[in-house]
Amino acid sequence: MTGESRSRSGPPVVIFDEIDSTNAEARRRAEAGEEGPVWLLGLRQTSGRGRRGRAWETGQGNLAATLLFRTEKPAAEAAQVSFVAALAVADLLDLYVPAHLVSLKWPNDPLIGGLKASGILVESGSSALGGLWIAVGIGVNLVQGPAASERPATSVMAHSATAVPSPPLALQALADAFARWQGVWEQVGFPAIAQAWTERAYGLGEACVARLGHETVEGIAEGLDTDGSLRLRLVDGSVRRISAGDVFFGEAG
């Protein structure tokens, strides 16, 4: 069963009582010629996915949503939308937990108290209308973290002194925040996004381990490069640009 609503401003929202994956639905719609923008909200996901093909456990009462839209940006630039999404999630979290607990870990992990509270998965493909279709999948642990997780996780409820929002209410706040940051990205450019992200960054100036497929690199996380890559200062003093991979900072990584 599905329903559709429109936010106070911005794209419509399609709500699914149950769906395999909101990102999978976005892909189906995009490949059928839909360009959006439209938000897809799954109240229950049966086959949620995270980065690198990992399963994403949504859990009843948590947020699982995807924004589908089309862009004329080249693929490398379009990928910067993951930082836009991370900032939007941080703004959502600020509404319900103390702001000093909210941070962002490269590349796009929103944290509460140093623990993973959200996941972001950006997928794209060639649009029949030209340019690219972009699916920005966002999961937020509103009421509970995953039962089985390779990294320590938490939820909004575990840190909130107020009532935790329902997924539709949380999506409204998220969509509004995403629209604001997308406007900054479109009108001012990525440097403004990178600066805002850096102000919330977790672990900058600290030692970390970057796992890059078949290679592991250790160094000090120095900050974002102009394209969103992580600058890692190695033991020999050289700088390694990390464009894809997983970064771990101590036990909270």
GIKAZI-V559691 format. One record per residue. N is the residue number from 1. SS is DSSP state (alpha for helix, beta for strand, coil for the rest). Layout:
n=<N	N>
ss=<SS	SS>
This chain:
n=<1	2	3	4	5	6	7	8	9	10	11	12	13	14	15	16	17	18	19	20	21	22	23	24	25	26	27	28	29	30	31	32	33	34	35	36	37	38	39	40	41	42	43	44	45	46	47	48	49	50	51	52	53	54	55	56	57	58	59	60	61	62	63	64	65	66	67	68	69	70	71	72	73	74	75	76	77	78	79	80	81	82	83	84	85	86	87	88	89	90	91	92	93	94	95	96	97	98	99	100	101	102	103	104	105	106	107	108	109	110	111	112	113	114	115	116	117	118	119	120	121	122	123	124	125	126	127	128	129	130	131	132	133	134	135	136	137	138	139	140	141	142	143	144	145	146	147	148	149	150	151	152	153	154	155	156	157	158	159	160	161	162	163	164	165	166	167	168	169	170	171	172	173	174	175	176	177	178	179	180	181	182	183	184	185	186	187	188	189	190	191	192	193	194	195	196	197	198	199	200	201	202	203	204	205	206	207	208	209	210	211	212	213	214	215	216	217	218	219	220	221	222	223	224	225	226	227	228	229	230	231	232	233	234	235	236	237	238	239	240	241	242	243	244	245	246	247	248	249	250	251	252	253>
ss=<coil	beta	beta	beta	beta	beta	coil	coil	coil	coil	coil	beta	beta	beta	beta	beta	coil	coil	beta	coil	coil	alpha	alpha	alpha	alpha	alpha	alpha	alpha	alpha	alpha	alpha	coil	coil	coil	coil	coil	coil	beta	beta	beta	beta	beta	coil	coil	beta	coil	coil	coil	beta	coil	alpha	alpha	alpha	coil	beta	coil	coil	coil	coil	coil	coil	coil	beta	beta	beta	beta	beta	beta	beta	beta	beta	coil	coil	coil	alpha	alpha	alpha	alpha	coil	coil	alpha	alpha	alpha	alpha	alpha	alpha	alpha	alpha	alpha	alpha	alpha	alpha	alpha	alpha	coil	coil	coil	coil	alpha	alpha	alpha	beta	beta	beta	beta	coil	coil	coil	beta	beta	beta	beta	coil	coil	beta	beta	coil	beta	beta	beta	beta	beta	beta	beta	beta	beta	coil	coil	coil	coil	coil	beta	beta	beta	beta	beta	beta	beta	beta	beta	coil	coil	coil	coil	coil	coil	coil	coil	coil	coil	coil	coil	beta	coil	coil	coil	coil	coil	coil	coil	coil	coil	coil	coil	coil	coil	alpha	alpha	alpha	alpha	alpha	alpha	alpha	alpha	alpha	alpha	alpha	alpha	alpha	alpha	alpha	alpha	alpha	alpha	alpha	alpha	alpha	coil	coil	alpha	alpha	alpha	alpha	alpha	alpha	alpha	alpha	alpha	alpha	coil	beta	coil	coil	coil	coil	coil	beta	beta	beta	beta	beta	beta	coil	coil	beta	beta	beta	beta	beta	beta	beta	beta	beta	beta	coil	coil	coil	coil	coil	beta	beta	beta	beta	coil	coil	coil	coil	coil	beta	beta	beta	beta	coil	coil	coil	beta	beta	beta	coil	alpha	alpha	alpha	coil>
